[in-house]
């Protein structure tokens, strides 16, 4: 029996590949709105971050999300990510 392939994604904070299910997805919708995608199913350009608070700090400091989406990310989005990482 063939084993199911696990989708891997790269964290924008630490640049390591991890299974998609272990990462938090941030999405820029076609209309330009940036938000946290809790379902993993929203349409648009996705970026992933692992649940390590260090990765989050690194990503926030270097504005990696802004570069990935080629748009400024609102502070509200960063606050939501931070809250989700703390809540687990």
N, C-alpha and C positions, 0 to 999 in steps of 0.2 A: 504494500500500500504506500502511495506517495505521500510524503509529509507536506503539510500545508506551509507555504512560505509566509514568514512573518514580515510585515512591512516595516522597513526601517526609515527613520527620518533623522536629520541632523539638527542638533540643538544650536540655536543662534548665539547662545552664551558661551558654551565651551567647545563648540564645533565637533562634538563626538556623536557618532551614530548610535541611536538607541531604538528599541521597538516603539512603534508609533503609539501604542497604548500607554506607555510610561511617560509620555510627553504631553504638555499643555499646548493647545493650538490657538494661535492668534491669527485672525483673518482680516484681510482688506477686501470688502465686498466690491462688486463691479461699480457701485455708485460712490466708492471712495471712503466708506465708513469703516473704521478700524475697531474691532471688538474681540473679546475672548470667545472662542468657539468651544462650548462645553460638550456639544454633541459630536463634533468632528465632521459634521456633514454640511455646514454652511458653504455656499458657493463663493468663490473668490480665491485670491492669492493667500496661501497659508504659510505661516512660519511657526516653528516649534521651539519650545524651551523646556528643559528638564526641571524637575521639582526641587533642584538644589538652589537654596537662597543665594549662594555665591554666584551661580550662573546668572541669576536675575540681576544682581548688582552689577556684574560685568557687562551684561547686555544693556542695562539702563545707562551706565556711565559712558559707554562707547557709542550709544545711540544706534546700536545695530539694527533694531526694528525699523527705525526711520530710514536707514540705508536699504534694508530689504524691501520695504514697501514704497520707497522713493517718495515719502510723504512724512510730515511731522506726526508723531504719535501723541495723542492727548494724554495729559497726566492722569486723567480718570481711568484710562486703560491700564497704565502702569499700576495704579492703586488697586484695581480689580485683580490683576495678576498677583500682586503681592498678597492680597487678602486670601486668594485661592491657594497660594503656596503655604500660607500659615495654617489655613484650615485643613489642608491635606486633601 
